[in-house]
Amino acid sequence: MSDAAKWYVVHTYSGYENKVASSIEMAVENRKLHDLITAVNVPVEKVTEVKDGKTREVERKLFPGYVLVKMVLTDESWYLVRNTRGCTGFVGPNSNKPLPLSDEEVVKMGVEKREIELNYALGDSVRIIDGPLAGFIGVVDLLESEKNKVRVVVSMFGRETPVELELDQVEALGE
């Protein structure tokens, strides 16, 4: 049943994101609804902060006032999330029938990582398979798998031109 689980955005009181997330997780645990609500996420990023001459790393919320919940939308799951203390409702045109995030939005927001199996390495010849330069052949110049980026040097108009692409926009040339 978790195949039908989608990510939904829940609006909370500002500063209550972690409290709402832990309350939802506890309610899921107590009511044994793991098959309906599979994940609760408060997206954060690590930021280096300099204060009074001291450098420290802190976690900052990416979307203050919002919690992301991966769930199968039923009356029971909707009611559990909607009636959690600190929650003001689902984000969408109608709070009674929330809209899930699309797969592209989930990946762009960094909620879920897409696993891409690379069949090429630095210095390999590759073909661009997506985007405005589809069909061009070039050489991998820089590979940043954690950022989902690859830089390919292609020959355009007699010049070597570096092009930055996503990892899944290129494929290794079949030898």
C-alpha positions in Angstrom: 0.0 0.0 0.0 3.0 2.3 0.6 3.4 2.4 -3.3 0.6 4.9 -3.3 2.2 7.1 -0.7 2.8 10.7 -1.8 4.5 13.7 -0.2 2.1 16.4 1.1 3.0 19.8 2.6 1.5 20.6 6.0 1.4 24.2 7.3 2.3 24.7 10.9 2.7 27.6 13.4 6.1 29.1 13.0 8.6 27.4 15.3 6.4 24.4 15.8 7.8 22.3 12.9 9.7 19.8 15.0 6.9 19.5 17.5 4.3 18.8 14.8 6.6 16.3 13.2 7.3 14.4 16.4 3.6 14.5 17.3 2.6 13.0 14.0 5.3 10.3 14.3 4.1 9.5 17.9 0.5 9.2 16.8 1.5 6.9 13.9 3.4 4.7 16.4 0.6 4.6 18.9 -2.2 3.9 16.3 0.0 1.6 14.3 -0.6 3.5 11.0 2.9 2.8 9.5 1.2 1.6 6.3 -0.6 5.0 5.9 2.0 7.5 7.0 5.5 6.3 6.0 7.7 9.4 6.6 7.6 12.8 8.2 10.3 15.3 7.3 11.4 18.9 8.3 13.9 19.8 5.6 17.0 21.5 7.1 20.4 22.6 5.7 23.7 22.9 7.5 25.0 26.4 7.5 28.3 27.8 8.9 27.6 30.8 11.1 30.1 33.3 12.4 29.0 35.0 15.6 31.2 37.0 17.9 34.3 35.9 16.0 33.4 32.2 16.5 32.5 29.8 13.6 30.0 27.1 14.2 27.7 24.9 12.1 24.0 25.2 12.7 20.9 23.6 11.1 18.5 26.0 9.5 15.0 25.1 8.3 14.7 25.3 4.5 10.9 25.9 4.7 10.0 27.5 8.1 6.4 26.9 9.0 6.1 23.7 6.9 6.4 20.0 7.5 6.5 17.3 4.7 4.5 14.1 5.2 4.7 11.1 3.0 1.4 9.3 3.3 -1.5 7.5 1.6 -4.3 9.9 1.7 -7.3 8.4 3.4 -9.9 9.9 5.8 -8.0 8.4 8.8 -4.5 9.7 7.7 -5.9 13.2 6.8 -7.7 13.4 10.1 -4.6 12.4 12.1 -2.4 15.0 10.4 -5.0 17.8 10.3 -5.8 17.5 14.0 -2.3 17.5 15.3 -1.6 20.4 17.7 0.3 23.1 15.9 -0.9 22.1 12.5 -3.0 24.7 10.6 -3.8 22.6 7.6 -2.5 21.1 4.3 -1.1 23.3 1.6 -3.3 23.4 -1.5 -6.3 25.1 -3.1 -8.6 23.2 -0.7 -7.4 22.1 2.8 -10.0 19.2 2.8 -8.5 17.7 -0.4 -4.7 18.4 -0.4 -2.6 18.1 -3.5 0.5 15.9 -3.4 3.9 17.2 -4.5 5.0 16.0 -8.0 8.1 13.7 -8.2 10.1 16.6 -9.8 9.2 18.9 -6.9 10.3 16.2 -4.3 13.7 15.8 -6.0 14.2 19.6 -6.4 13.4 20.2 -2.8 15.9 17.6 -1.7 13.4 15.6 0.2 14.2 12.3 -1.6 17.4 11.6 -3.4 17.3 10.0 -6.8 19.9 7.2 -7.2 21.6 7.5 -10.5 24.0 4.8 -11.6 26.9 6.3 -13.4 28.4 4.3 -16.3 31.0 6.9 -17.1 33.9 8.6 -15.2 36.2 11.6 -15.5 37.8 11.8 -19.0 35.2 9.4 -20.6 33.5 10.3 -23.9 29.8 10.8 -23.4 26.7 11.6 -25.5 24.2 14.3 -24.3 20.8 12.7 -24.3 18.6 15.5 -22.9 18.3 19.3 -23.2 19.2 21.8 -26.0 22.5 20.0 -26.8 21.0 16.5 -27.1 23.0 14.5 -29.6 26.3 16.3 -28.9 29.3 14.2 -27.9 31.9 15.4 -25.4 34.4 14.5 -22.7 33.6 14.5 -19.0 35.6 17.4 -17.4 34.1 17.6 -13.9 31.9 15.1 -11.9 30.0 16.2 -8.8 27.7 13.3 -8.0 26.6 14.8 -4.6 25.3 17.9 -6.4 23.9 15.9 -9.4 26.2 17.9 -11.8 28.5 16.9 -14.6 30.6 19.3 -16.8 31.1 18.1 -20.3 33.4 19.7 -22.8 31.9 19.7 -26.3 33.2 21.1 -29.6 30.9 23.8 -30.9 31.7 26.0 -33.8 35.3 24.8 -33.7 35.8 25.7 -30.0 35.9 23.6 -26.9 32.9 24.7 -24.8 32.2 23.4 -21.2 28.6 22.6 -20.5 27.1 21.9 -17.1 24.4 19.3 -17.0 22.6 17.0 -14.6 24.0 13.4 -14.2 21.1 11.8 -16.0 21.4 14.0 -19.1 24.4 12.2 -20.4 25.3 8.6 -21.1 28.5 6.8 -21.9 29.3 6.1 -25.5 28.9 2.4 -26.4 32.2 1.0 -27.5 
